[in-house]
Amino acid sequence: MARPKVSLVSQRKTLDVALAIADREGLEALTIRRLAEELGINGASLYHHFRNKDEILVGVATLALEGVRTPTDPAADWQEWLLQNLLEFRRALLAHPNLMPLLVRRHAMRIGLREHNATAALLAVQGVTRELVLPLLESLEALAIGTVMYASPIDAAEDTDDAPDWQEDYPHLFALARQASMDHDETFDLVARSIIAGFAALIDATNGEPTPAGA
């Protein structure tokens, strides 16, 4: 379909509305017709900015991840900025759970790859062993996606009428869940820091440098 010569709505406005629809009603509700109706335009007008629906989906997911940014300062501590990027990535996943089907396939769909490429390049420049850059990034991304997709059975039971059954049938799990000293955010932070510290130690060992005490 040919693109209209004049855009009736901005690309950013289109993506903002598309993201709102996906957040409220799921990806299935995000159709060209529905998006056009929300914007008050003819569906053909959307093709001024996007060739097809897939481009809209990519744009929506990219918008959701706009807070994940590679620093421009080459002197920034890679362990610290990488952790902050990971926390921002997880926050985006939690804020937009309906986008998970897209975000788990984000590399195949080329979602956020430009930023991912910049992150990999900066890590290599900052001394992360080149052979370890992708294992490091993939481990952290898998951690974020996995923890967001995982639902604690105890937490899930508390939102239904099954809590009494859990308490009776699985008393140890139920009791230990009540005694847990860390919430999901604190646990994620601990594990993420441990992964980064483990890679840092491996990098130091590979480069023949001593690992700082307490690392």
N, C-alpha and C positions, 0 to 999 in steps of 0.2 A: 504493500500500500504506500502511495506517495505521501510524503510529509507535507502538511500545510505550510504555506509560505510565511504565515504570521502565527506566532504562538499566542494562544489565548490565556495561558496560565504558565507560571514559571516551573522549571524543573524541580526546584526545591519545594515549592508548594505542593506539587504533585506527589512527591515522595513523602512529604510530611503527612498528607492525607492518606496515602496508601499505607504508611506505617501505622497510623491510627486505626485504620480498618483491620489490619492484620492483628494488632494488639487486642482489639475489642472482640473480634469475631473469628479469628483464625485465617490462615492462608487461603482456605477454600472460598472464603467470602471475597477475597481480593480479585475481582474480575475487571476486565476493561470496562464493561458496562457499569458496574457498581462504582468504580472509581470516577468515571465520567459524570455519573449522576451526583456524586458527592461534591464534585468540583463545579457542577452546573454548566458543563460543556458537552459538546458532541464527542463521542468516543474517538472519532477520527483525529481530533485535535491532539490527542495524546501522542500520536505518531510524529509530532514535531520534534519531540525530545527522545522518544524511544522507538526502536524498530519493532519490538514485540513485547509480550508480557514478561518473558524471561529477563529482559533488560530492566524492567520495572522491579522485578523481584531482586535482582542483583543490586539495584539502586537502593531499595528499601533496607536490605541487609547491610549495605555499606553505610547508610545513614545511621543505623543502629550502632555501628562500631566506630562512629566518628570520634569518640573520645579516646580511642586507642591510637596513640601517636608516638612515633619514634623521635627521641630528642634530637635536636640539631647541634647540641654541644658535644663534640667528640670526647671531651674530658669528663663527661658525666659518668658516675659509677655504674657500670653495666649491671651489676647485681641488683642495685636499688631501682634503677629505671625499668629493668626487665620485670621485677616484681610488681611495680606499680602498673605497668602495662597489663600484666596478667590479671591483677585485681580489677582493672577497668574492663577488661574483656569479660571476666566473670560477672561483673555488675551489669554489663550489657545483656548477657545471656539471661540473667535473673529478671531484668526489666522487660525483656521481650521473649518470654517463653514460647510464644506461638511461632517464633522464627527458627526454633531449633532444627526442624527438618531442613531448612536452608543452610544454617550455620554449620551443621555437621558435614555438609558437602561443600563448604565454602571454597576449598582449594580447587575442586573440580569445576566449580562455577566461576572461578576467578574473582571471588569476593575478597576484597582486602589484600590481594596479593601484592599490590604496589607497596603498601605499608609493610607487609611481611618481608618483602624483598629488602626494603630499607633497614628493617630491624636486623636481618641476617647480615647485611653488609656492615652495619655499625658494630655488631658483635665481633665480626672477624677483624675489623680495624682495631678494636679495643683489646685484642689479644686472646679472644676465645679461640681455642684450637679449631681450625677450619673443619676437621673431621667431626667435631662435637657440636657445631652450631645447630644443625638440623635435629639431631637427637635431643638436644636441650630444648629447642622450641617445640618440637612435637610432643615431648614429655609433658611440658607445661600446658600446652593446649589440650591434650588428652585429659589431663587432670581437671582442668576447668570444665570441659564439656561433660566429663563423666560425673563429677560431683553435682552439677546442675541437673543432669538427667536422673541421677539416683534419688530415690525417695525413701527415706527411712521408714520401715514398716510400722514402727511405733508412732512416728509423727503422722503417717497416713491414717492409722487407726484412730487417732485422737480426733480426726475430722469426721468420723463416722460413728455409728452405733456399735462398732466392733471393739472399742476399748475394753469393756469388761471381759470379753472373750480372750483378748490378748493377755490381760492380767491373770486370768485363770489358767489358760493353756500354756503360756510361755512366761512363767513368773520371773525367771532369772533375767531374760531380756527386758522385761517390763521394769523390773526393779533397777537394773543397771542403767537403763535409759533415764530413769529419774535421778540417778546419782552422777550422771555425766558432768564433768567439770568444765567442759568446753562446748560451745555451740558450733554450728556448722561453719560460720565465718572464721572463728578462731582456729578450728581444726584445719580448714583450708589454708590459712595463712601459715600455720606451722609446717604443713606438708610442703607447701610451695617453697618456703624458705629452705627447707631441708634438701629439696631437689636441687635448687640453685647452689646451695653450699656444697653439695656433693659433686656437682659438675665443676665448681670452682676449685675444689681440692684435686680433682682429676686433672684439670688444666694445669694447675701448679706442678703436679707430679710429672705430667708430660713435658712441661718446660723446664723441669729440674729445679723449681723454686719451692722453698719451704712453705707449708700452709701456716698462716698466722695462728697463734695459740687461741683456742676457743672457737675457731671457725668450724 
